[in-house]
Amino acid sequence: MGTKTVDETGVATGPEAKTDDEKVDVSKADETTEAGAEVETDDTDDVDEPEGLADTEPEGPTGVGQGAAAVVSAGLGLVSLTGGWIATVASARETLVGQLQTSSTASVAKQVKEVYGDAWHATALWGGLFALAALLVGVFVLARPAFGVPGKPQAVWIKSVAWAGVSLGVIGLLLAVLKYTDILLGLPSTS
């Protein structure tokens, strides 16, 4: 066996001398000092972390997707009522097609129907599609908590915006059906 020697400064040397890492066992949770009092040691790094920082991490879904879907629903409902560029383009296309397919010798009723009636129906159709999309997205947002994390309530603003989207979707769908069937603002009589 090796021998342990002590040099003149009091430091142990030789093969049996222990290094500082071997003298102190840092894995112990509690140490006893010379006076017998217990001192708790922490195994983690000495990084100063502001209090409450660990408590600010979200514990689950934050509802951002539901909020975004609710806003999309309300936006689609608004577009269904006011019209969008796609409805305008579809209406202009139907007007052009009606003008190309209708001869100048056709009756006035046929010209009005082909040029203006089909364009009006195209606008109503696209408005109805936007309204239906708004209605479906809004209902999905309102029904989502039933299939999500139990006990986690949906934010009130998300419900409000989703209900607005559903309401605008219902109104837009009703108006689209009334316009498409010529009950609301039908074509003028040409007789």
Disulfide bonds with the S-S distance in Angstrom:
none
